[in-house]
Amino acid sequence: MIVNSTRLRGEYSRLAEVCRESGEPIFITHNGEDDTVLMSAGSFKSLTERMKLAASILEAEGSRLAGSKTYTIDEISEEMIKIIDATT
C-alpha cells in the first residue's frame, strides 16, 4: 500500500492496524516522492532477524570458501552427543 504523508497524519491508527494485521509495510510518500515506510514492530523484528541470519550464512560461506575447516553432519552429531552427555 502507498499513501501520502497527509493521509498518514489523519489515519495513523487505522494504517498502523492494517500493518499489524497484514504484516505488510505501507510506503509513505511526501510531495509525490518516496519518503518512509511504516511497518509493525513484529514485522520489523522478523525482517531484522532474517537479515542477521542471511549475514551469518554469507559470513560462514565466505569462511568456507577461504578454506576454513568444515564439518560433516556425522561429526557435528558426535560433538552434540558429547556435549549432551557431559551435561547429564
C-alpha positions in Angstrom: 0.0 0.0 0.0 1.2 3.5 -0.8 -0.2 6.6 1.0 0.8 10.2 1.1 2.0 11.9 4.3 -1.2 13.9 4.7 -3.3 10.8 4.7 -0.9 9.2 7.3 -1.4 12.1 9.7 -5.2 11.8 9.5 -5.4 8.0 9.5 -2.4 6.8 11.5 -4.3 4.5 13.9 -6.1 2.7 11.0 -3.0 2.4 8.9 -1.0 1.0 11.9 -3.8 -1.5 12.4 -3.5 -2.5 8.7 0.2 -3.0 9.1 -0.2 -5.2 12.2 -3.0 -7.3 10.7 -1.4 -7.8 7.3 2.2 -7.9 8.3 2.9 -5.8 5.2 4.6 -2.4 5.1 2.9 0.8 4.0 5.1 3.1 1.8 4.7 6.8 2.6 5.2 9.5 0.0 5.8 13.2 0.6 5.3 15.6 -2.2 4.9 12.7 -4.6 8.3 11.2 -3.7 9.1 8.0 -1.7 9.8 9.1 1.9 9.4 6.5 4.6 8.0 3.0 5.3 5.5 2.2 8.1 5.6 -1.4 9.4 4.6 -3.2 12.5 7.2 -3.8 15.2 6.7 -7.5 14.8 7.4 -7.3 11.0 10.4 -5.1 11.6 11.9 -7.6 14.2 11.2 -10.5 11.8 12.9 -8.6 9.0 16.0 -7.8 11.0 16.3 -11.4 12.3 16.2 -12.7 8.7 18.8 -10.1 7.7 21.1 -11.2 10.6 20.7 -14.8 9.6 21.4 -14.1 6.0 24.6 -12.1 7.0 25.7 -15.1 9.2 25.2 -17.5 6.4 27.1 -15.3 4.0 29.9 -14.9 6.5 30.1 -18.7 7.0 30.1 -19.3 3.3 32.9 -16.8 2.9 34.9 -18.6 5.6 34.3 -21.9 3.9 35.4 -20.6 0.5 38.5 -19.1 2.2 39.5 -22.6 3.4 38.2 -22.7 6.9 37.6 -26.1 8.5 34.2 -27.6 7.7 32.3 -30.5 9.4 30.1 -33.3 8.2 26.7 -33.9 9.7 28.1 -37.0 11.4 30.9 -35.0 13.0 28.5 -32.4 14.3 26.2 -35.1 15.6 29.0 -36.7 17.5 30.1 -33.4 19.1 26.5 -32.7 20.1 26.2 -36.1 21.7 29.4 -35.5 23.7 28.1 -32.1 24.9 24.8 -33.6 25.9 26.4 -36.5 27.7 28.8 -34.1 29.5 25.8 -32.1 30.9 23.7 -35.0 32.1 
